[in-house]
Amino acid sequence: MDYLFIFTGGFVIWIFIFKRELLIREESFRLILGLSVILFLVGILLHFTKVGRDSPCGALLSPLVSLGLFRLCRKIFLGRFKREAKDTYLIWDAGLAADRIFNIAYFSLAGLLLMLTTIGMLELAKAGF
Protein backbone atom coordinates (compact mmCIF):
# COMPACT_ATOMS: atom_id res chain seq x y z
CA MET A 1 0.00 0.00 0.00
CA ASP A 2 2.91 2.33 0.72
CA TYR A 3 4.17 2.16 -2.85
CA LEU A 4 0.69 3.00 -4.13
CA PHE A 5 0.62 6.20 -2.06
CA ILE A 6 4.03 7.29 -3.32
CA PHE A 7 3.29 6.37 -6.95
CA THR A 8 -0.03 8.23 -6.80
CA GLY A 9 1.65 11.17 -5.10
CA GLY A 10 3.86 11.52 -8.17
CA PHE A 11 0.76 11.89 -10.37
CA VAL A 12 1.67 15.37 -11.69
CA ILE A 13 5.34 14.42 -12.06
CA TRP A 14 4.35 11.44 -14.24
CA ILE A 15 2.21 13.70 -16.41
CA PHE A 16 5.11 16.17 -16.70
CA ILE A 17 7.43 13.38 -17.85
CA PHE A 18 5.15 11.59 -20.30
CA LYS A 19 2.51 14.07 -21.56
CA ARG A 20 3.38 17.64 -20.57
CA GLU A 21 0.77 19.12 -22.93
CA LEU A 22 -1.95 17.99 -20.53
CA LEU A 23 -0.58 20.40 -17.91
CA ILE A 24 -0.70 23.29 -20.36
CA ARG A 25 -4.11 22.87 -22.05
CA GLU A 26 -6.89 24.48 -20.02
CA GLU A 27 -9.50 21.68 -20.17
CA SER A 28 -7.08 18.92 -19.17
CA PHE A 29 -5.52 21.20 -16.54
CA ARG A 30 -8.90 21.56 -14.84
CA LEU A 31 -9.30 17.78 -14.70
CA ILE A 32 -5.79 17.36 -13.27
CA LEU A 33 -6.48 20.15 -10.77
CA GLY A 34 -9.70 18.41 -9.68
CA LEU A 35 -7.92 15.08 -9.22
CA SER A 36 -5.11 16.80 -7.33
CA VAL A 37 -7.58 18.47 -4.96
CA ILE A 38 -9.31 15.13 -4.36
CA LEU A 39 -5.96 13.42 -3.66
CA PHE A 40 -5.02 16.26 -1.29
CA LEU A 41 -8.27 15.86 0.65
CA VAL A 42 -7.90 12.07 0.74
CA GLY A 43 -4.34 12.48 2.06
CA ILE A 44 -5.54 14.80 4.83
CA LEU A 45 -8.42 12.49 5.76
CA LEU A 46 -6.22 9.39 5.76
CA HIS A 47 -3.75 11.14 8.04
CA PHE A 48 -6.40 11.22 10.77
CA THR A 49 -7.32 7.53 10.46
CA LYS A 50 -5.63 4.42 11.81
CA VAL A 51 -4.59 3.43 8.27
CA GLY A 52 -2.83 6.69 7.54
CA ARG A 53 -0.95 7.14 10.80
CA ASP A 54 1.92 4.83 9.89
CA SER A 55 1.77 5.12 6.11
CA PRO A 56 3.18 7.58 3.60
CA CYS A 57 -0.26 9.05 2.89
CA GLY A 58 1.40 12.48 3.01
CA ALA A 59 2.56 11.78 -0.53
CA LEU A 60 -1.03 12.39 -1.62
CA LEU A 61 -0.62 16.06 -0.70
CA SER A 62 2.11 16.44 -3.29
CA PRO A 63 0.12 16.54 -6.57
CA LEU A 64 -1.63 19.79 -5.69
CA VAL A 65 1.58 21.46 -4.55
CA SER A 66 3.49 20.11 -7.59
CA LEU A 67 0.81 21.43 -9.90
CA GLY A 68 1.10 24.87 -8.32
CA LEU A 69 4.88 24.67 -8.66
CA PHE A 70 4.54 23.81 -12.35
CA ARG A 71 2.24 26.77 -12.96
CA LEU A 72 4.64 29.09 -11.14
CA CYS A 73 7.70 27.81 -13.04
CA ARG A 74 5.81 27.99 -16.33
CA LYS A 75 4.68 31.56 -15.64
CA ILE A 76 8.28 32.61 -14.91
CA PHE A 77 9.53 30.86 -18.06
CA LEU A 78 6.81 32.41 -20.23
CA GLY A 79 7.52 35.86 -18.81
CA ARG A 80 11.24 35.56 -19.43
CA PHE A 81 11.35 33.77 -22.80
CA LYS A 82 7.86 34.47 -24.27
CA ARG A 83 7.36 30.82 -25.29
CA GLU A 84 6.55 27.42 -23.81
CA ALA A 85 9.41 25.30 -22.52
CA LYS A 86 10.24 22.32 -24.70
CA ASP A 87 10.84 18.78 -23.54
CA THR A 88 14.59 18.29 -23.82
CA TYR A 89 14.91 14.62 -22.88
CA LEU A 90 17.65 13.20 -25.15
CA ILE A 91 17.52 16.31 -27.36
CA TRP A 92 20.88 18.04 -27.56
CA ASP A 93 20.08 20.84 -30.00
CA ALA A 94 21.74 24.20 -29.47
CA GLY A 95 19.67 26.96 -27.89
CA LEU A 96 17.73 24.79 -25.45
CA ALA A 97 19.73 25.54 -22.31
CA ALA A 98 16.88 27.48 -20.69
CA ASP A 99 14.47 24.64 -21.45
CA ARG A 100 16.86 22.14 -19.87
CA ILE A 101 17.21 24.27 -16.76
CA PHE A 102 13.40 24.57 -16.52
CA ASN A 103 12.95 20.80 -16.85
CA ILE A 104 15.69 19.92 -14.37
CA ALA A 105 14.57 22.56 -11.86
CA TYR A 106 10.91 21.56 -11.95
CA PHE A 107 11.59 17.82 -11.82
CA SER A 108 14.04 18.21 -8.93
CA LEU A 109 11.80 20.52 -6.93
CA ALA A 110 8.70 18.37 -7.53
CA GLY A 111 10.57 15.25 -6.42
CA LEU A 112 11.81 17.07 -3.35
CA LEU A 113 8.26 18.19 -2.54
CA LEU A 114 7.04 14.60 -2.84
CA MET A 115 9.69 13.45 -0.36
CA LEU A 116 9.16 16.35 2.03
CA THR A 117 5.38 16.03 2.19
CA THR A 118 5.67 12.30 2.80
CA ILE A 119 8.31 12.64 5.51
CA GLY A 120 6.64 15.70 7.01
CA MET A 121 3.29 13.97 7.46
CA LEU A 122 4.96 10.90 8.98
CA GLU A 123 6.78 13.14 11.47
CA LEU A 124 3.53 14.95 12.31
CA ALA A 125 1.88 11.58 12.98
CA LYS A 126 4.76 10.56 15.26
CA ALA A 127 4.43 13.87 17.13
CA GLY A 128 0.75 13.17 17.76
CA PHE A 129 -0.88 15.47 15.23
VENNOR-V456587 format. One record per pair of residues at least 12 apart in sequence whose ideal C-beta (glycine too) atoms are under 6 Angstrom apart, sorted by sequence separation. I is the first residue (numbers start at 1). J is the second residue. D is the distance in Angstrom with one decimal. If there is no record, write none. Layout:
# VENNOR-V456587
{{I & J & D} {I & J & D}}
This chain:
# VENNOR-V456587
{{88 & 100 & 4.7} {86 & 99 & 4.7} {43 & 57 & 5.2} {85 & 99 & 4.8} {88 & 103 & 5.6} {43 & 60 & 3.0} {81 & 98 & 5.9} {85 & 102 & 4.3} {42 & 60 & 5.6} {43 & 61 & 4.6} {39 & 60 & 4.7} {40 & 61 & 5.5} {39 & 63 & 5.1} {40 & 64 & 4.4} {77 & 102 & 5.2} {36 & 63 & 4.0} {36 & 64 & 4.2} {36 & 67 & 5.1} {73 & 106 & 5.0} {69 & 109 & 5.9} {66 & 110 & 4.5} {23 & 70 & 5.7} {66 & 113 & 5.8} {65 & 113 & 5.4} {6 & 56 & 5.7} {9 & 59 & 2.9} {5 & 56 & 4.8} {9 & 60 & 5.5} {12 & 63 & 4.7} {62 & 113 & 5.5} {5 & 57 & 5.5} {11 & 63 & 4.5} {62 & 114 & 4.5} {2 & 55 & 5.9} {6 & 59 & 4.8} {9 & 62 & 4.4} {2 & 56 & 5.3} {5 & 59 & 4.8} {12 & 66 & 4.2} {12 & 67 & 5.0} {62 & 117 & 4.8} {61 & 117 & 4.5} {58 & 117 & 4.8} {59 & 118 & 4.4} {58 & 118 & 4.6} {56 & 118 & 4.5} {58 & 121 & 2.5} {20 & 87 & 6.0} {53 & 125 & 4.9} {47 & 121 & 5.8} {13 & 110 & 5.0} {10 & 114 & 5.8} {9 & 114 & 5.4}}
